[in-house]
Amino acid sequence: MSTVLQSPSCTVPQSTTVTTNLYALVEAVQNEVGPENDELIVATVMHLLRAGHATYRWGTRAHHCN
């Protein structure tokens, strides 16, 4: 017997842009992994920033994360 998985019938575009602030991003990650995982939260947010999945808006002083 084989299992066939159907792709979701979601109409959301492949790439979605959301404008938010850093606090809301950290809060969203924290809601997913739990507040007791501070190191994972920081590592996840840093990964998103370094990989370009989250970017700073134009006009801020910070241009990259080390």
Secondary structure, DSSP 8 states (H G I E B T S, - for coil): -------------SS------HHHHHHHHHHHH-TT-HHHHHHHHHHHHHTTSS---TT-S-----
